[in-house]
């Protein structure tokens, strides 16, 4: 994994990426990855991750928690994004649902991103 981080951080400044906050929890702490990837992050894929479920029920269950109710320390992620003045896109990477579900996802996105 170290070579991947050094490859990203030493790449030309025009190299940009989507920062998948939930996926990064499998490999460390999301706010740390926000710091490492820095200004190269131009889009956020937002989903929750649950470390306890992953450890107890398996890796396929780790994304089953509603946004804002898992293991991601959202205030720390927001703080790191603020340090790089992030102003790109953010997309909720969640299951499909009806209007009520989507309204709930929208409210949760507002809460975790402090909008």
C-alpha positions as CSV (number, residue, x, y, z in Angstrom):
1,X,0.0,0.0,0.0
2,X,2.9,2.4,0.7
3,X,3.9,2.4,-2.9
4,X,0.4,3.4,-4.0
5,X,0.4,6.4,-1.6
6,X,3.8,7.6,-2.8
7,X,2.8,7.1,-6.4
8,X,-0.3,9.3,-5.9
9,X,1.5,12.0,-3.8
10,X,4.4,12.2,-6.2
11,X,2.4,12.2,-9.4
12,X,2.1,15.3,-11.6
13,X,-0.2,18.0,-10.2
14,X,-2.8,17.4,-12.9
15,X,-3.5,13.9,-11.6
16,X,-6.9,14.1,-9.9
17,X,-9.2,11.5,-8.3
18,X,-12.5,10.6,-6.7
19,X,-12.1,10.2,-2.9
20,X,-14.4,7.4,-1.8
21,X,-14.7,8.1,1.9
22,X,-16.3,4.8,2.9
23,X,-13.9,2.6,1.0
24,X,-10.9,4.3,2.6
25,X,-12.0,3.0,6.0
26,X,-11.0,-0.5,4.8
27,X,-7.4,0.7,4.5
28,X,-7.1,3.1,7.4
29,X,-8.8,6.2,8.6
30,X,-10.9,8.3,6.3
31,X,-9.6,11.7,7.6
32,X,-6.0,10.5,7.1
33,X,-6.7,9.7,3.5
34,X,-8.3,13.1,3.0
35,X,-5.0,14.6,4.2
36,X,-2.8,12.3,2.1
37,X,-4.8,12.8,-1.1
38,X,-5.2,16.5,-0.5
39,X,-6.0,18.8,-3.4
40,X,-6.0,15.9,-5.8
41,X,-9.5,15.0,-4.6
42,X,-12.0,16.6,-6.9
43,X,-15.1,14.5,-6.2
44,X,-16.3,12.8,-3.0
45,X,-18.1,9.4,-3.0
46,X,-20.0,9.5,0.3
47,X,-21.1,6.3,2.0
48,X,-20.8,4.9,5.5
49,X,-18.6,2.2,6.8
50,X,-19.0,0.1,9.9
51,X,-15.8,-1.4,11.3
52,X,-17.6,-3.5,13.9
53,X,-19.8,-5.2,11.3
54,X,-16.9,-5.8,9.0
55,X,-15.0,-7.5,11.8
56,X,-17.9,-9.5,13.1
57,X,-20.1,-10.3,10.1
58,X,-17.6,-10.0,7.2
59,X,-16.5,-7.5,4.6
60,X,-19.8,-7.6,2.7
61,X,-21.7,-6.2,5.7
62,X,-19.5,-3.2,6.3
63,X,-21.5,-0.7,4.1
64,X,-24.9,-1.6,5.5
65,X,-25.2,1.2,8.1
66,X,-27.1,4.4,7.2
67,X,-25.0,7.4,6.5
68,X,-23.8,9.1,9.7
69,X,-24.3,6.0,11.9
70,X,-21.1,4.0,11.3
71,X,-17.4,4.3,12.1
72,X,-16.4,7.3,10.0
73,X,-15.4,10.3,12.1
74,X,-17.2,12.9,10.0
75,X,-16.1,16.0,11.8
76,X,-12.5,15.0,11.3
77,X,-13.1,14.3,7.6
78,X,-14.8,17.7,7.2
79,X,-11.8,19.4,9.0
80,X,-9.3,17.8,6.5
81,X,-11.5,18.7,3.5
82,X,-11.6,22.3,4.9
83,X,-7.8,22.4,5.1
84,X,-7.6,21.8,1.3
85,X,-10.5,24.1,0.6
86,X,-12.5,21.3,-1.1
87,X,-15.2,22.7,-3.3
88,X,-15.8,19.8,-5.7
89,X,-18.7,17.4,-6.2
90,X,-20.1,15.0,-3.7
91,X,-22.3,12.0,-4.6
92,X,-24.1,9.7,-2.2
93,X,-23.1,6.1,-3.0
94,X,-26.1,4.4,-1.5
95,X,-28.7,1.8,-2.4
96,X,-31.7,3.0,-4.5
97,X,-35.0,3.7,-2.8
98,X,-38.3,5.6,-2.9
99,X,-38.7,9.4,-2.4
100,X,-38.8,9.1,1.4
101,X,-35.6,7.2,1.5
102,X,-33.9,9.6,-0.9
103,X,-35.1,12.6,1.3
104,X,-33.5,10.8,4.3
105,X,-30.2,10.3,2.4
106,X,-30.2,14.0,1.4
107,X,-30.7,15.0,5.0
108,X,-27.9,12.7,6.1
109,X,-25.6,14.1,3.4
110,X,-26.3,17.6,4.7
111,X,-25.5,16.4,8.3
112,X,-22.3,14.5,7.6
113,X,-21.0,17.2,5.2
114,X,-22.3,20.0,7.5
115,X,-24.2,21.8,4.7
